[in-house]
Amino acid sequence: MSEPVDTTPELPDWIRDFPKNKSVPRTFKNIYELLPNEMKLYGTESLVDENGGPESTWKYGHWKTAELFLLAQDASNVEHIEQRRDGNTQHGIRPHPDPFCAWDWRFDKNGSPQRDGNETNRNLHWLARQIDCRKLYGSAFVGLLKYGARGDSPPKGQGVKEYKRKVLEWVIDPNQTPRLRAIACLGVQARDLVCDVLLDGIQSAQLKQGLGSAVRIGDLYIIHLMHSGRRNQGKGGVWTKSLGALAEVSTRLRLPNLA
């Protein structure tokens, strides 16, 4: 029996067209306003370098065969995506072949190793490779891009909240991810979104007991992990607590643990 097509499903218009009224002042832009031909829902589904070369170990764009959904919580920046799209001749930066793809922590534009780079992707990549299964990696903020600097507040508002909920409901629908068996919530905002969409009050309280807390609803296992960004680097969460929690996921789902 052949494997199902395992790329991003066709995105419904309500995802691409949000918000309907674009004349209202807001704190964000939708990625499809900047990249109208973009086909991915999550930029982190792919990672290619400045020359279009894919990272062979970055395998987080599975949909129909995804067993584990890694849900992070970062919103990218409008300015960064625009610079990736357009390049910057003054700084010798060419347009990126995939402006929405995951941020590359490995090399800078000159091909030199990144000293700082994008710790979230580097740390998550290391952690996720400890479990041998098909994965989808996304963000609670989907393709909503914030204005301002890297650490500024993410998009806000009731419309944003409802959009995030609706998108998550669409992603975990069996029509999109029929083999999904686990969701790893990487951070508090990702956890709270999953609680709002999937869990009742008792289950939500259980998941909010602390890092490594988990619940099962039907055949779906949900666990709360520490976000893998730089601010948590020195807390032991990325390299100790999260690794132990991921080992628990593999045990629960009877998946090979590669650690």
Sequence and secondary structure as in RCSB ss.txt:
>XXXX:A:sequence
MSEPVDTTPELPDWIRDFPKNKSVPRTFKNIYELLPNEMKLYGTESLVDENGGPESTWKYGHWKTAELFLLAQDA
SNVEHIEQRRDGNTQHGIRPHPDPFCAWDWRFDKNGSPQRDGNETNRNLHWLARQIDCRKLYGSAFVGLLKYGAR
GDSPPKGQGVKEYKRKVLEWVIDPNQTPRLRAIACLGVQARDLVCDVLLDGIQSAQLKQGLGSAVRIGDLYIIHL
MHSGRRNQGKGGVWTKSLGALAEVSTRLRLPNLA
>XXXX:A:secstr
      S     HHHHT SS TTS  SEEEHHHH TT   S GGG  B TTS B TT   B STT  EEEEE   
 BHHHHHHHHH BGGGTB   SSTTS   SSB TTS B SSS HHHHHHHHHHTTB S EEEEETTTTEEESS T
TS    SHHHHHHHHHHHHHHHSTTT TT  EEEEESHHHHHHHHHHH  HHHHHHHTTSTT EEEETTEEEEEE
   SGGGGGGTIIIIIHHHHHHHHHHHHT  B  
